[in-house]
Amino acid sequence: MKVDLHLHTTASAGKFTPQEIVYSAAKLGFSLIAITDHDSVDGIPSALAAAQACPNLMVIPGIELNTDIPHNELHILGYFIDYTNLRLCSTLQWPRDLRRKRAAKMIAKLHTSGINIDWCRVQELAQDAPIGRPHIAQALLERGYVSSIKDAFVKYIGRDGPAYVEHARLTPMEAVKLIREARGLPVLAHPAGISNLNELLDELKNVGLIGLEVFYNHYSSDIIIKLLSA
């Protein structure tokens, strides 16, 4: 049984449309996938509609909420969410507006350092998705300022980069509560490397966390075994 429970579309940081992801997953023989865009549910209706033509594939409506903790960020996945939930949708509009303002500030910082990328191009790259750092990174790559998307984060727009801009987000506890309110199942995303993981898990379980992501890209068998015992 082939499963992928962590997929992004063009509604956030992905390269492929919801329909393309669904059709590709079906063609590759997947039985189950989850659409988990960053701070967005915009790709879910199209994905579910496309899944009607793929009888052997189940598509789970999901989300990945970006949250802040001191000196770091955490992502909370939500599965089987009611993506029409009014509080969820209104809360998602808040980070969307903040992302746009934050991106404009980061581009302004880049300009003061002699790194010139066009705001209109960043908007084009984002299309209808919330504007985020991956779109700025792509614009930097197109202009030849960096050799890769990863290089853009390391050199300029990562947390320690000269063009990084802090912004307000939900806390992990707020994200878990929001997912539960939308009748979803909250899961801590890619948790390896969190220094106080056990303490954090206790806090999040108290407000409704039901699991953590253990099988993640590039995780070694040692990391997987450690997380399974968390």
ZAMARGU-4260 file (C-alpha; in steps of 0.2 Angstrom, whole numbers, plus 5000, padded with zeros to 4 digits):
<rodrens>
0) 5000/5000/5000 | 5008/5016/4994 | 5004/5031/5005 | 5010/5050/5006 | 5002/5060/5020
5) 5012/5076/5017 | 5009/5084/5000 | 5010/5102/4995 | 5001/5109/4979 | 5002/5126/4970
10) 4990/5132/4984 | 5006/5134/4994 | 5024/5129/4992 | 5021/5115/4979 | 5026/5114/4960
15) 5010/5105/4954 | 4992/5109/4954 | 4980/5099/4966 | 4974/5090/4950 | 4991/5085/4944
20) 4996/5078/4961 | 4980/5067/4962 | 4982/5061/4944 | 5001/5057/4947 | 4997/5048/4963
25) 4984/5037/4955 | 4996/5034/4940 | 5010/5029/4952 | 4998/5017/4962 | 4996/5026/4978
30) 4981/5021/4988 | 4980/5036/5000 | 4987/5054/5000 | 4984/5069/5010 | 4984/5087/5003
35) 4993/5097/5017 | 4996/5114/5010 | 5005/5127/5021 | 4991/5139/5029 | 4979/5135/5015
40) 4965/5124/5011 | 4962/5132/4993 | 4969/5116/4985 | 4957/5104/4993 | 4941/5106/4983
45) 4951/5103/4966 | 4960/5088/4973 | 4944/5080/4980 | 4935/5083/4963 | 4950/5076/4953
50) 4949/5061/4965 | 4932/5056/4959 | 4940/5050/4943 | 4952/5039/4953 | 4942/5026/4961
55) 4957/5017/4969 | 4964/5033/4977 | 4958/5041/4993 | 4962/5059/4996 | 4962/5066/5014
60) 4958/5085/5016 | 4972/5092/5027 | 4983/5107/5031 | 5000/5111/5038 | 5000/5126/5050
65) 5016/5136/5052 | 5018/5140/5071 | 5031/5150/5080 | 5041/5145/5096 | 5056/5155/5103
70) 5070/5155/5090 | 5062/5142/5079 | 5046/5137/5071 | 5035/5121/5071 | 5023/5114/5059
75) 5007/5106/5064 | 4998/5094/5051 | 4979/5092/5052 | 4970/5077/5044 | 4952/5075/5039
80) 4949/5093/5043 | 4932/5102/5039 | 4940/5114/5026 | 4924/5125/5026 | 4925/5128/5045
85) 4922/5147/5047 | 4935/5149/5061 | 4948/5140/5052 | 4945/5150/5036 | 4945/5166/5044
90) 4961/5162/5054 | 4970/5157/5038 | 4966/5174/5031 | 4977/5182/5044 | 4993/5173/5040
95) 4990/5176/5022 | 4989/5195/5024 | 5005/5194/5035 | 5014/5183/5023 | 5011/5197/5009
100) 5018/5211/5020 | 5032/5200/5026 | 5037/5196/5009 | 5037/5214/5004 | 5049/5218/5018
105) 5061/5205/5014 | 5062/5211/4996 | 5065/5228/5002 | 5079/5222/5013 | 5086/5212/4998
110) 5086/5228/4988 | 5096/5238/5001 | 5109/5225/5000 | 5110/5227/4981 | 5100/5211/4977
115) 5086/5216/4966 | 5071/5205/4962 | 5054/5211/4956 | 5039/5211/4967 | 5028/5207/4952
120) 5038/5192/4948 | 5036/5185/4965 | 5017/5187/4964 | 5017/5178/4947 | 5027/5164/4955
125) 5015/5163/4970 | 5000/5163/4958 | 4985/5162/4969 | 4994/5154/4984 | 5000/5164/4999
130) 5016/5173/4995 | 5030/5165/5005 | 5049/5163/5006 | 5049/5149/4993 | 5043/5161/4980
135) 5056/5174/4984 | 5069/5160/4984 | 5063/5155/4966 | 5065/5173/4961 | 5083/5174/4967
140) 5087/5158/4958 | 5080/5165/4942 | 5090/5181/4943 | 5106/5171/4946 | 5109/5177/4964
145) 5109/5159/4971 | 5113/5142/4964 | 5098/5133/4972 | 5082/5136/4983 | 5092/5130/4998
150) 5106/5142/4994 | 5093/5156/4994 | 5088/5152/5012 | 5106/5150/5018 | 5112/5166/5011
155) 5098/5178/5012 | 5081/5173/5018 | 5083/5159/5032 | 5081/5164/5050 | 5100/5169/5051
160) 5100/5178/5034 | 5102/5197/5031 | 5084/5198/5023 | 5075/5188/5036 | 5059/5196/5043
165) 5051/5190/5059 | 5032/5188/5058 | 5018/5184/5070 | 5010/5166/5069 | 5000/5155/5079
170) 5007/5145/5093 | 5008/5126/5092 | 4995/5125/5105 | 4983/5137/5096 | 4986/5127/5080
175) 4982/5110/5088 | 4966/5118/5095 | 4961/5126/5078 | 4963/5109/5069 | 4952/5100/5083
180) 4939/5114/5081 | 4938/5110/5063 | 4936/5091/5067 | 4953/5087/5061 | 4967/5076/5068
185) 4982/5086/5073 | 5000/5079/5071 | 5017/5086/5074 | 5026/5088/5057 | 5045/5082/5055
190) 5049/5083/5073 | 5067/5077/5073 | 5079/5090/5079 | 5067/5098/5092 | 5078/5099/5108
195) 5063/5098/5120 | 5053/5086/5110 | 5046/5076/5125 | 5041/5091/5135 | 5033/5099/5120
200) 5023/5083/5116 | 5016/5083/5134 | 5010/5101/5131 | 5002/5097/5114 | 4994/5081/5119
205) 4985/5090/5133 | 4977/5101/5120 | 4973/5087/5108 | 4988/5082/5098 | 4986/5064/5092
210) 5002/5059/5084 | 5019/5064/5076 | 5026/5062/5059 | 5039/5048/5060 | 5042/5043/5042
215) 5049/5059/5033 | 5061/5062/5018 | 5079/5059/5023 | 5075/5053/5040 | 5088/5039/5045
220) 5082/5022/5052 | 5090/5028/5069 | 5079/5044/5069 | 5064/5034/5064 | 5066/5022/5079
225) 5069/5036/5091 | 5053/5045/5086 | 5043/5029/5087 | 5048/5028/5105 | 5044/5046/5109
</rodrens>
